[in-house]
Amino acid sequence: MDRLLFGTAGVPHSSPANSTVDGIKRIKELGLGCMEIEFVRRVSMGEDSAHLVAATAAEEEIKLSVHAPYYINLNAHEPEKIKASQVRILKAARIGSICGAQSVVFHPAFYLGDPPQVAYETVKAHLAEVVAQLAEEGISICIRPEVMGKPSQFGSLEEIISLSTEIESVAPCIDFSHWHARNGKYNTFPEFMSVLSLVESRLGRAALENMHIHISGIAYGKKGEIKHLTLAESDLQYRDLIKALKEYQVSGLVICESPNLEEDALLLQETYLDLA
């Protein structure tokens, strides 16, 4: 992939039906390039449906990713919750792989009062077990823990990049809106450039050539993320972000999570294409 592709988190609102196949076809009609399949509560898609999704995406030339269910905490204090979290990631990865998805994104953990370094080692160990299981099954898909929007959530930029350096087949999902909401900063062109510089210095140029990015408008307070907004309603300097991505010649997928989905995805794509 030699450029950024833009798409939606889930089926576009203007799709004639709320199915993944119809969503992919609508993405193509809109002139967008990718879509993230949202398994927000559970992985409800079967293998037959996944094969149909893969065929449709290939025919329409649309790139896919999947988002694992939200109920994941690899730092849970109860062994059964750890196991259930691992199972949810595995199910999303297995079906995502059949769909032809490049990546599976997930929210990794909460600190639950643990020191960040203790939580990091716990998350790393349990995530490594997931990656090992997928390798044993011969499933090749990129596992992407997401940068999270609240200080109570495991998932700082440094934590996500560090996991990506230590575990094979793990790479970041950089949610620039979450990172802004988490600390109230990282909303200027130099700050966006510094994030990309960090990715390159820690993970190499190849990471910038295969990035997975989330963008939306976002409301936030002292405890971080509150809710997603449209870009027009938020303070996110998305034009500066797109400028930084283009300056660094970043390639990969940009998934829009704004409430208006395809409208802001198209706005981001238009901004990207308009920049010289």
C-alpha positions as CSV (number, residue, x, y, z in Angstrom):
1,M,0.0,0.0,0.0
2,D,1.5,3.3,-1.1
3,R,-1.0,5.8,0.4
4,L,-3.6,6.2,3.1
5,L,-7.1,4.7,2.6
6,F,-10.0,6.2,4.4
7,G,-13.1,4.4,5.7
8,T,-15.7,3.9,8.4
9,A,-15.9,2.1,11.7
10,G,-18.8,-0.2,10.8
11,V,-21.4,-0.1,8.1
12,P,-21.9,3.4,6.7
13,H,-25.2,5.0,7.8
14,S,-26.2,5.4,4.1
15,S,-25.9,1.7,3.4
16,P,-29.2,0.2,2.2
17,A,-28.9,-2.6,4.7
18,N,-27.0,-3.0,7.9
19,S,-24.9,-5.9,6.8
20,T,-21.2,-6.1,6.3
21,V,-21.5,-7.1,2.6
22,D,-23.8,-4.1,1.9
23,G,-21.5,-1.9,3.9
24,I,-18.5,-2.9,1.7
25,K,-20.5,-2.2,-1.4
26,R,-21.6,1.2,-0.1
27,I,-18.0,2.1,0.9
28,K,-17.0,1.5,-2.8
29,E,-19.9,3.6,-4.0
30,L,-18.8,6.5,-1.8
31,G,-15.3,6.3,-3.1
32,L,-13.7,5.3,0.2
33,G,-11.2,2.6,0.5
34,C,-11.6,0.6,3.7
35,M,-14.0,-0.5,6.4
36,E,-13.6,-1.8,10.0
37,I,-16.0,-4.6,10.9
38,E,-17.2,-3.9,14.4
39,F,-17.7,-6.8,16.8
40,V,-18.4,-4.5,19.6
41,R,-20.4,-7.0,21.8
42,R,-19.5,-10.4,20.4
43,V,-18.2,-12.0,17.3
44,S,-21.5,-12.9,15.7
45,M,-20.3,-13.7,12.2
46,G,-20.0,-17.3,11.1
47,E,-17.4,-18.8,8.7
48,D,-19.8,-18.9,5.7
49,S,-20.6,-15.2,6.0
50,A,-17.0,-14.4,6.5
51,H,-16.1,-16.1,3.2
52,L,-18.8,-14.0,1.5
53,V,-17.4,-10.9,3.1
54,A,-13.9,-11.7,1.8
55,A,-15.1,-12.3,-1.7
56,T,-17.1,-9.1,-1.7
57,A,-14.2,-7.0,-0.4
58,A,-11.8,-8.6,-3.0
59,E,-14.3,-7.8,-5.8
60,E,-14.8,-4.3,-4.7
61,E,-11.1,-3.7,-3.8
62,I,-11.9,-2.6,-0.3
63,K,-9.4,-3.3,2.6
64,L,-10.8,-4.6,5.9
65,S,-10.0,-4.7,9.5
66,V,-12.0,-5.9,12.5
67,H,-12.5,-4.5,16.0
68,A,-12.7,-7.1,18.7
69,P,-15.5,-6.9,21.4
70,Y,-15.1,-4.1,24.0
71,Y,-15.3,-6.5,26.9
72,I,-11.5,-7.2,27.1
73,N,-9.2,-6.7,30.0
74,L,-5.9,-8.5,29.8
75,N,-5.0,-7.1,33.3
76,A,-8.1,-8.5,35.0
77,H,-7.5,-9.8,38.5
78,E,-9.7,-12.9,37.9
79,P,-8.3,-15.7,35.8
80,E,-11.6,-16.4,34.2
81,K,-11.9,-12.8,32.9
82,I,-8.4,-13.0,31.4
83,K,-9.3,-16.3,29.7
84,A,-12.6,-14.8,28.4
85,S,-10.7,-11.7,27.1
86,Q,-8.2,-13.9,25.3
87,V,-11.0,-15.9,23.7
88,R,-12.7,-12.7,22.4
89,I,-9.5,-11.6,20.7
90,L,-8.9,-15.1,19.2
91,K,-12.5,-15.3,17.9
92,A,-12.2,-11.9,16.3
93,A,-8.8,-12.8,14.8
94,R,-10.1,-16.1,13.4
95,I,-13.1,-14.7,11.7
96,G,-11.2,-11.6,10.7
97,S,-8.7,-13.7,9.0
98,I,-11.3,-15.5,7.0
99,C,-12.8,-12.1,6.0
100,G,-9.4,-11.1,4.6
101,A,-8.9,-8.4,7.3
102,Q,-5.4,-7.1,7.7
103,S,-5.7,-6.4,11.4
104,V,-7.7,-7.0,14.6
105,V,-8.0,-4.0,16.9
106,F,-8.9,-4.2,20.6
107,H,-9.0,-2.2,23.8
108,P,-6.3,-4.0,25.9
109,A,-6.9,-3.4,29.6
110,F,-7.6,-1.3,32.7
111,Y,-5.0,-0.6,35.4
112,L,-7.4,-1.5,38.2
113,G,-5.1,0.2,40.7
114,D,-2.0,-1.6,39.6
115,P,1.2,0.3,38.9
116,P,1.6,0.9,35.1
117,Q,4.7,-1.3,34.9
118,V,3.0,-4.2,36.7
119,A,0.0,-3.9,34.4
120,Y,2.3,-3.8,31.4
121,E,4.0,-7.0,32.2
122,T,0.6,-8.7,32.9
123,V,-0.8,-7.5,29.6
124,K,2.3,-8.5,27.7
125,A,2.3,-12.0,29.0
126,H,-1.4,-12.6,28.2
127,L,-1.2,-11.0,24.8
128,A,1.9,-13.1,24.0
129,E,-0.2,-16.2,24.7
130,V,-2.9,-15.0,22.2
131,V,-0.2,-14.4,19.5
132,A,1.3,-17.9,20.2
133,Q,-2.1,-19.6,19.8
134,L,-2.8,-17.8,16.5
135,A,0.7,-18.8,15.2
136,E,0.0,-22.4,16.2
137,E,-3.3,-22.3,14.2
138,G,-1.5,-20.8,11.2
139,I,-3.5,-17.6,11.3
140,S,-1.7,-14.6,10.0
141,I,-3.3,-11.3,11.1
142,C,-1.8,-8.2,12.7
143,I,-2.9,-7.8,16.4
144,R,-3.3,-4.1,17.2
145,P,-3.8,-2.9,20.8
146,E,-5.4,0.6,20.6
147,V,-4.1,3.8,22.2
148,M,-6.9,4.6,24.7
149,G,-8.6,7.8,25.7
150,K,-8.7,7.6,29.5
151,P,-5.9,7.7,32.1
152,S,-7.6,4.8,33.9
153,Q,-7.2,2.6,30.8
154,F,-4.0,0.8,29.9
155,G,-3.0,2.0,26.5
156,S,-0.7,5.0,26.5
157,L,1.2,5.6,23.3
158,E,4.4,4.4,24.9
159,E,2.7,1.2,26.2
160,I,1.3,0.3,22.9
161,I,4.5,1.0,21.0
162,S,6.5,-1.0,23.6
163,L,4.2,-4.0,23.2
164,S,4.7,-3.8,19.5
165,T,8.5,-3.9,19.9
166,E,8.4,-7.0,22.2
167,I,5.7,-9.3,20.7
168,E,5.9,-10.5,17.1
169,S,2.8,-9.8,15.0
170,V,1.7,-7.0,17.3
171,A,1.5,-3.4,15.9
172,P,-0.2,-0.2,17.2
173,C,-3.6,1.1,16.5
174,I,-2.9,4.8,17.0
175,D,-6.1,6.6,17.9
176,F,-5.0,10.2,17.6
177,S,-8.3,11.4,19.1
178,H,-7.9,9.1,22.1
179,W,-4.3,10.3,22.6
180,H,-5.5,13.9,22.5
181,A,-8.4,13.2,25.0
182,R,-6.1,11.3,27.3
183,N,-3.8,14.2,28.0
184,G,-5.4,17.3,26.5
185,K,-2.3,17.8,24.3
186,Y,-1.1,16.3,21.0
187,N,-3.3,18.5,18.9
188,T,-0.8,20.5,16.9
189,F,1.2,19.8,13.8
190,P,4.5,19.5,15.7
191,E,2.9,17.2,18.2
192,F,1.4,15.0,15.5
193,M,4.9,14.9,13.8
194,S,6.4,13.9,17.1
195,V,4.1,10.9,17.4
196,L,5.1,9.7,13.9
197,S,8.8,10.3,14.7
198,L,8.4,8.1,17.7
199,V,6.8,5.3,15.7
200,E,9.6,5.5,13.1
201,S,12.4,5.5,15.7
202,R,11.0,2.6,17.7
203,L,9.4,0.4,15.0
204,G,11.1,1.5,11.8
205,R,9.9,3.0,8.6
206,A,7.9,-0.2,7.8
207,A,5.5,0.7,10.6
208,L,4.7,4.0,9.0
209,E,4.0,2.2,5.7
210,N,1.4,0.0,7.3
211,M,-0.3,2.1,9.9
212,H,-3.8,1.6,11.4
213,I,-5.3,4.9,12.6
214,H,-8.5,5.9,14.2
215,I,-9.8,9.5,14.0
216,S,-12.9,11.2,15.2
217,G,-14.1,14.3,16.8
218,I,-13.9,13.8,20.6
219,A,-15.2,15.4,23.8
220,Y,-13.0,15.0,26.9
221,G,-12.5,16.3,30.4
222,K,-10.1,15.8,33.4
223,K,-10.7,12.0,33.2
224,G,-10.1,11.8,29.5
225,E,-12.5,10.7,26.8
226,I,-16.2,11.4,27.3
227,K,-17.7,10.6,23.8
228,H,-17.1,10.9,20.1
229,L,-18.2,14.0,18.2
230,T,-18.2,15.0,14.6
231,L,-15.1,16.7,13.5
232,A,-16.9,20.0,13.2
233,E,-18.1,19.8,16.8
234,S,-14.7,19.1,18.2
235,D,-11.4,20.9,18.8
236,L,-9.3,18.2,17.0
237,Q,-7.0,19.8,14.5
238,Y,-7.6,17.2,11.9
239,R,-6.2,19.2,9.0
240,D,-2.8,19.5,10.8
241,L,-3.0,15.7,11.6
242,I,-3.6,14.9,7.9
243,K,-0.8,17.3,6.9
244,A,1.6,15.4,9.3
245,L,0.5,12.0,7.9
246,K,1.2,13.3,4.4
247,E,4.5,14.9,5.3
248,Y,5.7,11.6,6.7
249,Q,4.4,9.7,3.7
250,V,2.3,7.4,5.9
251,S,0.4,4.5,4.3
252,G,-2.3,2.3,5.7
253,L,-5.8,2.6,6.9
254,V,-7.6,5.5,8.5
255,I,-10.8,4.5,10.2
256,C,-13.3,7.3,11.0
257,E,-15.2,6.8,14.3
258,S,-17.2,10.1,14.2
259,P,-21.0,9.7,14.8
260,N,-21.6,10.7,11.2
261,L,-19.2,8.0,9.9
262,E,-18.9,8.4,6.2
263,E,-19.4,12.2,6.2
264,D,-16.3,12.7,8.3
265,A,-14.4,9.9,6.5
266,L,-15.0,11.7,3.2
267,L,-14.0,15.0,4.8
268,L,-10.7,13.4,5.9
269,Q,-10.1,11.8,2.5
270,E,-10.9,15.1,0.7
271,T,-8.5,17.0,3.1
272,Y,-5.8,14.4,2.3
273,L,-6.2,14.5,-1.4
274,D,-6.3,18.3,-1.5
275,L,-3.0,18.7,0.2
276,A,-0.2,19.2,-2.3
